[in-house]
């Protein structure tokens, strides 16, 4: 199994300082399951490649108790020596620990410098294939090149294998590249060899710092990294999610009122979409798909897309919308996708309208700028409808009189003036005219419990 890391940032041999491995030497590190050899096939000022060759010993694998299968022969004959797996992660952690921890004795200024890197993985097994591979690396900004292989060239009808030759390119500090490889290689493979315990949660949180919390596939990554051990994955997700997004739907403040208010909101949005005579709608941050269900009832909507950062919410949506049981004509107009409003996404283009019902307040304010670009500059629908709670109205709720938010995952709650200032600025910047209306029963001086902005291009 071979991993190479190449840079052309001048002088490229600085890579040797960063990795704490001298380009003129071959070094060998003993690991529990074999050896890692580190060497430089090329080391000039213009181009430098560090290679990590992992030489796994299948006999040691079995002796070390890593076989773990009942079928005896499989313990000796398996793909582990030949593919990138958690053994490679382990090797990265052992051989490049200093670099991964962001230390560089001789040239400390290099640690945080974003450098162009090309990473090659000779064989990477990916459960879920190329789609999953792209889902893992592309949101982080990697350019991903993949070469797939047939299971057997003599029998093309057997189809593709789940092994890939992969090239990744990105400009990032090396310590981040190494941390991302460390986490994502075993996630691709989904077949961890070592015992998963509490310390794995710590490792995931430590190595995922700064990127995992905003990754649209963070749930998939966490579940696979922790090998589907539900309580651990739940604990890790809970801690990661503190940063962004939420699995949970807004909890009612006063059950009856809140349920009614949410229905009012959703109906108002549907009526407005009907009024605008749009036929294709993207529901961004669709949650459990309540709005989609309302829209499905109206045949004028010919194409509906639901997108959410929470995989869990999408699974509930899929269930509630009974997607598997819908007649083909209905089913073909509806699509649910996993994604984040903080990443540019081609799949969001080409809709008459985009809708964000009670979503913006779930994002940290600094991330709103990205959301604005994703929705208004890249997706560019004809109409955008955004709703959010009205903070001034909170005094009407007994439980919120202490100034707390309506939902624990809300990052902010805006008054009408604040929402209007934001929306007007966004409209002006991206060429949309903006109209406002209250949602729910209006109280003098306070406005409605919720508020809506309609943007027209
Ligand atoms: N629009 C739905 C759900 C509102 S709750 C409804 O009205 O019923 C907010 C939703 O926004 C949650 O489902 C949450 O997962 C989603 N969300 C939060 N951050 C997001 C992001 N960055 N990208 C996409 N969805 C996000």
Boltz pocket constraint, residues with backbone or C-beta under 6 A from the ligand:
constraints:
  - pocket:
      binder: B
      contacts: [[A, 244], [A, 245], [A, 246], [A, 247], [A, 248], [A, 249], [A, 250], [A, 284], [A, 285], [A, 286], [A, 287], [A, 288], [A, 289], [A, 290], [A, 291], [A, 307], [A, 308], [A, 309], [A, 310], [A, 313], [A, 339], [A, 340], [A, 341], [A, 342], [A, 356], [A, 357], [A, 358], [A, 359], [A, 362], [A, 363]]
      max_distance: 6.0
